[in-house]
């Protein structure tokens, strides 16, 4: 019996014996941990807006902080509010 592949569903090949790559080690991309309440930074590139908003949400939960993201021109500004 052959499988019929749906054109909109990706096909993944399962492989064995591939070593896990190294994780990125070094300075974080965004300054969430160093921010004090009332501090903000500007995200100038529109293509980074979704990535930074997601990182702010994740960092807030991990660090026990709260951030607010607002549109600023073509980019976005991120404030630490708690």
C-alpha positions in Angstrom: 0.0 0.0 0.0 1.5 3.4 -0.9 1.1 6.6 1.0 -0.4 9.6 -0.7 1.3 12.8 0.3 -0.8 16.0 0.7 0.8 18.9 -1.2 0.3 21.3 1.7 1.8 19.0 4.4 5.6 19.0 4.7 7.4 15.7 4.6 10.2 15.1 7.1 12.9 12.4 6.8 13.8 10.9 10.2 17.5 10.5 10.6 19.6 8.7 13.2 23.1 9.4 14.5 23.2 13.1 13.7 25.0 15.0 16.6 23.2 17.8 18.3 24.7 21.2 17.3 26.1 23.6 19.9 23.7 26.1 21.4 24.4 29.8 21.0 26.6 30.9 24.0 27.2 34.5 24.8 25.5 37.8 25.3 21.7 37.8 25.0 20.3 39.6 21.9 18.0 41.9 23.9 18.7 43.8 27.2 15.6 42.6 29.1 17.5 41.4 32.2 19.4 44.7 32.6 16.3 46.9 32.2 14.8 48.8 35.2 11.2 49.8 35.4 10.6 52.7 33.0 13.5 51.8 30.7 12.8 51.2 27.0 14.6 50.3 23.8 13.7 50.9 20.2 13.4 48.1 17.6 14.0 49.9 14.3 13.7 47.1 11.8 10.1 46.1 11.0 11.2 42.5 10.3 12.4 42.2 14.0 9.1 43.3 15.6 7.5 39.9 15.9 10.7 38.2 17.1 11.3 40.9 19.8 7.7 40.8 21.0 7.9 37.1 21.4 11.3 37.3 23.2 9.8 40.0 25.6 6.9 37.7 26.5 9.2 34.8 27.1 11.7 36.8 29.1 9.0 38.4 31.2 7.8 35.0 32.3 11.3 33.7 32.9 12.6 36.8 34.8 9.4 37.7 36.7 9.1 41.1 34.8 6.5 42.7 32.6 7.1 44.5 29.3 4.9 46.6 27.0 5.5 46.8 23.3 4.1 49.7 21.2 4.4 50.6 17.6 7.0 53.4 17.0 7.2 54.5 13.4 8.0 51.5 11.3 9.4 49.6 14.3 8.4 49.1 17.9 9.5 50.4 21.4 9.7 48.0 24.3 9.3 49.3 27.9 9.8 47.4 31.2 6.7 48.2 33.2 7.1 45.8 36.2 
